[in-house]
Amino acid sequence: MEYGWLSVLPPLLAIILAIWTRQVFVSLFLGIWAGWVILTDGNVVAGLAAAVQACVDVFKDPGNTRVVVFSMLIGALITITQRNGGVQGFVEWLHRRNLVRSRRGAAVLAWVIGMSIFIESSITCLVTGAVSRPIFERLRISREKLAYICDTTSAPVCILIPLNAWGAYVLGLLEREGIQNGIGVFLQTIPLNFYALLSVAMVAFIAFTFKDFGPMKKAEERSLETGKTIADDAVPVVSVEVTSIEPKEGVSKRATNLIVPIATMVLMMPLGLLITGKGDLTAGSGSTAVLWSVSLAILVAGGLSVGQRILRVQEVIDLTLKGMGGLVPLGILMCFAFAIGDTTKVLGTGEYVAHVAKQILNPSLVAPILFVTASFIAFSTGTSWGTFAIMIPIAVPTATLTESSLPLAVAAVLSGGVFGDHTSPISDTTLVSSMSAASDHVDHVKTQLPYALVTGSTAVLLFALLGVILH
């Protein structure tokens, strides 16, 4: 914590510049550079060299590399399933059966898909976007709304489930703090995890009623009135060349050419977790399982295309490379996001913020202060898991010493971590949601933020109220 308040400046600089200028790449790199200028005692040149090296060092972490690779690979799945007629076939299949007859029906379908797949947050975003995007385009629903639904049914849902990688991670942190009945404490946090619960309720309300407000309302009006599902000046994370591929001429448009690869991706996820966890689903590697799932889905999509003589092997290879190439910008964004997260670790940003909050903790205000602190750390670093690792070792002893409710204190940390991650432009789930919806990343952050702030503010009030009642 030797850098004190200076440790907070680089991530805040990156986030504020990204939202203000819409130049996400430049803003993130300036944040990384600023961090390393601080770390090199104000040497601008040495800081620049260290910043470049920090971006390179991202790939030293296998988990980071897997996330970047599977994010780019999803572009291959998009291109193949469009070219072999799977996407168009699925849309026509829904239309023939009147399963989705309205804009509300499409939003509810996306919500149901997101709520149903809670094994891993990235898979939730990817599947929801892949299935729903062509329907949203046809019904003139903004890509910002799809990105919001993808994002809000991922981490906020995953943190409420004990039997997935999120639950296993939290249980591991609780056990490290000497909590004997970790699963019992976790189960008690579920009804107290106010931000996650309110977010799920909010996205359901928006999907069922279309009662939008703020920037999202303007995005929906633009989309409905002009048919433009993305703003004129927007820069989608996915290249237009990837999202606008027409089915090959003369092919039968079969929904199974989309459904089977997507089902393969979903079913491979728990299998991958079981294999990497050596029989324990909750101990598996999420990034490895997602990479396997996406890779197998591409092989299945390519196999179906070749087997039905829709595409030749060379065409499948070309489409795979084209799809991955269209997501190179996302790969760079991911790299910068991870690099600025690593920079904040070296600066001690999370530890500094937690230390400051610890000095002002009041027994009756333990929960709301823990929530706000966890939110700020996650927003600044772009990681909820890293926030949990910093804050749970503070929340557990603090709750014990002040005789506060332990489940409430842990729930406040979990809620805050998800809120900060949910609203941060440098969060991987926020980036993946923008990608899966083919949305402009800054537009996704700006349209989602008012909904997150409403639920986050309500969560703070509930934590404060319950803290006073229980103390």
N, C-alpha and C positions, 0 to 999 in steps of 0.2 A: 504493500500500500504506500510505498515511498513517493509515488507521483501524485497522490491526493486527488484534488478536484480536477487536475489536468487529465487524469485517466478517463474522465467522462466526456471530454471534449471531442475526440476523434469520431466515436460512433454517432454522437449527436450532430456533428458537422455533416457527416455523410448522409444521415437521414433527412435533415432539414434541407440540405442542398438538393437531394434527389426529388423531394416533393416540390420544392420551390422552382427549380430549373427544369425538371423533367429529364435531366441528363443523368440517368442512373449510373452508367458505367463510370463517367468522369467523377461523379459525386462519391461513389464508393472508393475509387482509387485515391481521391484526395483525402478521404478519411483515413485510409490505410497509411498514406504518406505522412499525414499529420501525426498519427500515432508513433511512427518510427522516428520522426523528427524529435518528438519528446523523448523517446527512448535513447536517442543518440545525442542527448544534451543540446538540442537546438541546431545540430548540424544538418542543413537542408540537403546537401549533396549525399552525405552518408545515409540520411533518412530515406532518400529516393532509392538508393541501391538496396537498402534493407527492405523497403516496401516491395520492390520487384521480387526480391528473394522470398519474401513472405508469401507472395502469390504462387511462386514455384513450389514452395514447401507444403502448400495445401495438399499436393499429391503424394506426400510422404505418408499421409494417413489413408490406409486402404478404404476406410468407411467413406471419407470424402470423395475419393476417386470413384467408388461404386455409385454414389449418389449422382455425380456429374455424368457418368456413363449411362446409367439407366434413364436419366432425364433426357439425354440426347437420343437414346434408342427408341423412346416412345414416339419420336418423329417418324421412325421407320414403320412402326405399327400403323400410324395414321395414314401414311402414303400408300402402303400396300392394301389396306382395307378400303381405301377410297378407290384405288385403281381396279381392284377385283370386283367392285360393285357391292361389297358388303355393307358399306355405310348407307348408300342409296337404297339398297334392298331392305335394310332395317327400318329406315324411315317410311318406305312404302308399305312394309308389313304392318307397322303401327297404324298407318293411315287407313289401310283396308279394314282393320279390325276395330277402328274407332277407339283405340286404347288411349290415345292422346289427341283430344279434339280441340283443345284450347291452350292458351298461354299458361293459364293456371295449372292445367293438367301436366304440361311439360315441366313446370317448376316443381310440382309435387312429385313427379317421377324422379327428378334429380335428387330431391330431398330424401325420398325413400331409398334410392340406391346408396346415397351417402350414409344414411343411418344404418343400413344393412351390412356394410362392409367396414368393420371396426377392428380388423386384425392389425392394420398398419396404416398410419396417416397418409403416406404417399400413395399407396395403392388405392385408398379411398378417393383421393383427388383424381388420380389417373383414370380410374374406371368411370367415375361420375362424369368427368369431362368427355371421355371418349364416346360414351353412350348418348349423352345429352346434347352435345354441341350441335350436331346436324339438325336435331329437332328444334333447338332454340333458334338456329339460323332460319329455318323454314317458317317459324311462327313469329319472327321478328322480336325476339327477346334479347336484350343486351348481353354482350359477353361479360360485362361487369357483374351482372346478376348471377350468371353461371359461376364465375370465379368466386363470388361471395358464398354461394351454396356449397361449392366444392371445399372451400377453406373452412367453413363453419361446421361442416359435418365430418371433418377429419380430426384434428387435435382435440377440440372440445368434446367429441364423442369418445375418442380413444382413452382419454384420461379418466373416464367414468367406468371403464371396464378393467377388472383386475386380471383377467385371463388373456392378456396380450403383452407385447413388449413394454408398453408404457407402464402397465400395472406391475410387471416383474421388476422394472427398474426402480420404481418408487418403493416397492417392498424391500429391495436390496438396500436402499438408502436408509430405510427405517430400521432394518436389522443391524446395520452398521452403527446405529445410534443406541443399540441395546434394547430396542423394543421387542419384547418376547412374542407378543401376539400381533405381528405386523399386518396380517390379513384382516384381523378384526378391526384394527385402527383404520386401515384403508377403506373397508366397507362402511365404517362410520363417517368417513369423509365424503362419501358419494352424495348424500342428501345435503351436505354442507358446502359442496363445491359450487357455489352460487354462480360464478361466471360461466362455467361450462353448462350448467343447467339452463341458465337464462339465455345463453347463446343458442342452444338447441331450440328453445321455445321461440326465440325471436326469428330464427331462420324458418321455422315452421309457419309462424304467423305471416311472414313476408311471402312465402311460397303459396300459402292457401288464400291470402287476401289481396296481394299485390298493393298493399298500402305502403308504398315507398315514401321516403322523405330524403331531403338533402341531395347530394350529387347523384345518388342512385335514381331518384325520381326524374331528374333531368336526363339521365342516360336512357331510362325507359321511355320517356316521351320522345327523345330523338329516334330511338330504335323503332317505335311504333309508327310515328308520323312519317319518317323518311325511309324506313327500311334499313338504315345503317346501324348494324349491331355493334359497330365500333366507331369512335369519333374520327373525323377527317384527319386530325393532326396526331392521332394515336399511332404508336409503334408497337404492334403485337409482339409478344415474346417469341411466338412461332412465326416463321416466314410465311407470307401469303402463298408462296409457291408450294408449300407443304399442305396448306389447308384448302386449296382450291383445285385439287386434281380431279379431273372428270373420270368416270368409269370408262374402261376400255370399250371401244365401239363393238357392238354385236354380242356382248356378253349378257348372260342372264344375271339379273341383280338379285342375289340370294342373301337374305338376312343372316343365314348361318355363317357366311364368310366373315361377319363381324362378331356374332354371338359366340362362336366356338373359340376364337382366339382370346376374347375377353374372359370367357369362362375358364379357359386354361390359365390365364394370368391370375384370376382370383383363387382357383383351386390349388395352384402351385405355391401360393404364399404360405399357407399353414404347413404344407409339406416341406418347404424350404426351411421354415423355422424349426420343424421337428428334426430335420437332418443336421442343421448347423447347431442346434441345441442338444444333439445326441439323445434324442428321445424326449426332451423337455421343451415343450412349445414356448414357454415363457423365457427360456434361456437362449433362444436362437438369435441370430444376427438379422435384424430387420433389413439393413441395406443389402446384404447378400441375398436374402430371400426375394427381395423386390427385383434385384438384377436378374436372378434366375427366372423369375416369373415373366418379366418383360421379354427376356431373350427367348424363352420357350414359346411365348405367344407369337413372336415374330416368325419363328420356325414353323409353327402351326399355320399361321396366315400364309406364309410363303408356300408351304406344302399343299394347302388347299388350292391355292392359285395355280400351281404347277399341275397338281393332280387332276384338276378340272380343265386343264389346257387353256386357262384364261391368260396366264403369263408364262413366259419362258424363264428358266433359271437366271439368265443374265438380266432379264427385266426386274426380277425380284431383287437381285444384288444392286442394280442401279437405283431402284426405288428406296432400298435400305440406306444407301449412301446419301441419296438426295434428302431423305427424311432426317437423317442425322445432321447433315449439313445445314438444314433449315433451323436446327436448334443449337447451333454453335453459339449464338448470342446468349441463350440461356446458360450454356456451359460456362461462358465467361462470367456471367452474373453470379452463378453459383460459386465459382472460384473466388471472386472478389468478396462475396458474402462470407465464405469460410475464412478468407484471409483477414478480414476485419474482426471476425470473431476470435481468431487466434491472437490478433494484436491486442484485443481487450484483455485476453487472459494474461499476456505478458505484462501489460500495464497494471493489472489487478483491479480493473474497473468494478467487477462484481463484488470483490471483497471490500473495496472502499465504500461502495454504496451500502452494503450490508452492515459494515462497521458503524457508519454514521447513523443508520436507522436504529441500531442496537442501543446507542447512547440515549435515545429519546423514547424508548419503549415504555409505555405506561400499561400496567396490568389490564385495565379495562379496554385499552386500545391496541392490545397485542395483535389481534387478528387483522384489523384494517391496516395497521402499519406494515405488517408482514405482507399483506396483499399488495400495497402500493410499492413497497420495496422490491418484491419479486417482479412486479409488472415493469418497473423501471429497468431492472437488470436485464430481463428478457427482451424488452424493447431495444435496449442499447446493444445487446450482444447477438440478438437474433436466434437465441436458443432457449427453449423451455427446459430441456434436460440439464443443460449446464446450470441454469438457474436453480433447479431442484437440488443439484449437487452442492451449491453454495448455501442455499437457504434452509434446507431441512436440518442440517447440523446446527443451525442457529435457532430454528423454530422449536425443536424438541426440548433442549435444555431451558430455553426461555419460558416455554409453557410450564415446565416442571417447577422452575424457581418462582414464577409469579402465581403458581397454582391456577393457571388458566386451563381451558379445555384443550387437551392435546389434539383430538380430531379436528377441532375448529382451527387451531394454529396450522396444522398440516394442510387442511383444506384451503386455507388462505394462501399458502405458498403455491399449491397446485393451481388454484384459480389465477393467481397473479402471474405465474409462469406462462400459462396458456394465453392469458390476455395480452401480455407483452409480446409473446411469439406471434399471436394472431394479428397484431396491429403493426408489427415491425416490417419495413420494406426489405430488410436483410435476412428475414427468416426463410429457411428452405421450403417450409410448407406453403408460405405465401407465394414464393416464386413458382413452385410446382402448380399451385392453383391457377396462377396467371397463365402458365404454360398450357395446362389441360383445357382451359377455356379459350385459348388463343387470344387473351386479352392484353391490353397495354398494362404493364405492371404498376405504373404510378396511378393510372385510373382505377385499377383494382384496389389499391391501398386507400385512395381518397374516397371511393364510394363505400367501402366497407367500414371505414373509420367511424362515421357517425353511429352506425348500429352497434359497433363494439364499445363506443364510449357510453352509449345509453345503458347497455347491459353491465359494463364495467362500473359505472357510477352507482347503479342500483346494487351491485355486489358489494361495493364499499360500505354503503349504508346498512345493508343486511349484516355484514361482518361486524360493524360498529354496534348495531342494535343488539345482536346476539352476544357480543363481547360484554356489554354492560349487563345484560340479563344473567349470563352464566357466571360472571365474576362475583 
